[in-house]
Amino acid sequence: MRVSLNKLLFLILLITLLVAANINAVSAQQQNIEIVASFDAETPPGNIAIGTDGRIFMSVHEFYGKPVRVVEVMPDGRTKPYPNKQWAYSTQGTKNVGLYGVLGLNVDQNGILWMLDVSGENHSGRLVGWNTKSESLHRVFYLAKPVISDNSFLNDLAIDLKHNTAFITDTGTGSIVIVDLTTGIVRSVLASAKQTKAEDIDMIIDGEVVHLGGAPVRLGINPITIDSKNQYLYFGSMNGTSVYRIKTTDLLNKNLSEQALVSRIERYGDKPISDGITIDDAGNVYVTSITDDSIGVTDKDGNYRTLVTRDDLSWPDGLAVGPNNYIYATINELHRSPPLNNTTVQPKGEFKIVRLKALSKATTGR
């Protein structure tokens, strides 16, 4: 088949324009993220929570061994211990005041900051509620045996005000802990579900397999979020390739057997190895992809795609929805922290909070 010179030139021009358009689209995508605050080595981020008033709260990741547990991030990027100097630091032997170690936290629609405070000695913990409006202690719920076991690792949480319930991921046992915020009754479900367990896949970052306790990391359920109608709880394993969901009414139905409850888990879609998730009002589940310095999304059709990737998004960890439809993420280089670092590699100081626009309207408190 003979192709005229003009047609050939046209095809070359068309291909060039398509490539340029793709490059420009990727560039625009990379620009669709901004740094909200940067932190020094004393404040490595953990998870993040944002109130309807725009106040930003952040746990300081316990893997780095810093004394402060929770901070508020001020509009100028500075931090201050939160709730106050008595509560924000280690208990230091002071009965009932102070925090052991906080990873998960969430601000509900009433302005209560819920802090998942876990003791490393006996794996027990507390769910501490602090009123960010009156700046006073709201409630404390204790999480202990027999619901919490010696293998427990309480990690993250979602708050359901419609049913006045907290859902907590127990990464160690691969289960969900349910706390009734009215009665304080605590129970655990889905410990038998394969969907809450780690898949046998390596976590590879910068060409190295990440280890914990001398073995390749295999971590189960951690990412968790709840939709704005409190209809579905979404979750997945860190070492996992699926986002799952289950109706909150099923989780709260004590008449369902464990087997019946497991059967009601739905696979929502694909995801990479991840740490945090959140959701917008259209059902887009945002995911921190920790092995390739990116943040992506699983849409309501179950398809995953990368939204933004940058070299300085080193282990994107927690996600939260803020006002004006922004998705916020913490960046903490966790693979360079002592528990996960088998070498002498030091953090590069890429500790920060970033944000990007949600694809749809998004409600704070996720």
C-alpha positions, 0 to 999 in steps of 0.5 A, a space after each residue: 500500500 502506498 501512502 502519499 507524502 502528505 498523508 504521512 506528514 499528517 500522521 506524523 503530526 497527529 502522533 506528535 500532537 497526541 503525545 504532546 497532549 498526553 505529556 501536557 495531561 500528565 504534567 497538569 496531573 502532577 501539578 494537581 497537588 500542593 504542599 500544605 505544610 512541611 515538617 522537620 524530623 521531630 514531627 513525622 506524620 502519622 494520620 490526619 483528621 480535618 474538621 468541618 471548620 478546616 482545622 487540621 489535626 495530625 498524629 505523630 507516627 510512633 515508629 519514629 519514637 518522638 515524644 509528642 503524640 498529636 499536634 494541630 497544624 496551624 494555617 501557617 504550617 507550624 504545629 502545636 501539641 494537641 489537645 494540650 501539653 498535658 495530653 499530647 505527650 506520653 502518659 509518663 506515669 500520670 494516671 489517665 492523662 496523656 497518650 500512649 501512642 496514636 495512629 488513627 484519628 478522625 474528627 466527626 461532624 460534631 467536632 469531636 476528635 477521636 484518637 485511637 490511643 494504643 499501649 505497646 506493652 499489652 496491645 490494649 488501647 483507648 478511644 479518646 474523644 476530645 471536643 475541639 469546640 469547647 476544648 475539653 475531654 468528651 469521652 474515653 472508651 477502653 479497648 481491652 481483653 478479651 476483645 483485644 488480644 495479644 496479637 492485636 495491632 489497633 491501627 485506624 478508625 472510621 466514625 459513624 454518627 448515624 449509628 453512634 459507632 466507631 469502627 477500628 481496624 485491628 491489623 494484627 488479628 485481621 478483624 474490625 473492632 466495633 465500639 458503641 459510642 453510647 454504651 461503650 460496649 466493644 466487640 470484634 468481627 470478621 476475624 475469620 474473613 480472608 478479605 481482612 487478611 494480608 495477601 502473600 505479596 511483597 511490599 517493594 519500595 526503591 527496589 527493596 523488600 520492606 521487612 518488619 520483625 525480620 520478615 517481609 511485611 505482611 499486614 492485613 486490614 488497615 485502610 478504612 473509611 465510611 461513606 457520607 451517608 454511613 451506609 457502607 464501610 470500606 476497607 482493605 489490607 495493606 498487603 492487598 489488591 482489593 477494596 472491599 465494603 460491607 453495609 454498616 447495618 450488617 456490621 451492627 446486626 448482632 443476630 448475624 453469625 460470623 459466617 453470615 457476616 463474612 458472606 455479606 462482604 462485597 469486593 468494590 474494586 482494585 487497589 495497590 499495596 496501600 496505607 490509607 483510604 478515603 471516599 467522596 460522595 460519588 463513591 470514588 475511593 482515594 488510595 495511598 499507593 506506598 510502593 510507587 510514591 503516588 495517590 490514586 482512586 478506585 472508582 465506583 466501577 471498580 477500576 483503579 488509576 493513579 491520580 498523581 505521582 511524585 518522587 517526594 510523595 515517599 510513603 503517602 500514609 493517611 488520607 482525609 477529606 477537608 473543606 472545599 472538596 480537598 483530599 489531604 494526605 500525610 507523607 512520612 517515608 515510613 519504610 525508612 523508620 527504624 522498625 521497617 528499615 534493615 539498613 542505615 538509610 535515613 529519612 530524607 526529610 520529606 515529611 509533609 501534608 499535601 492536598 489535591 482536589 477530589 473528583 466529586 463533591 466530598 464531605 469532611 469527616 471521611 
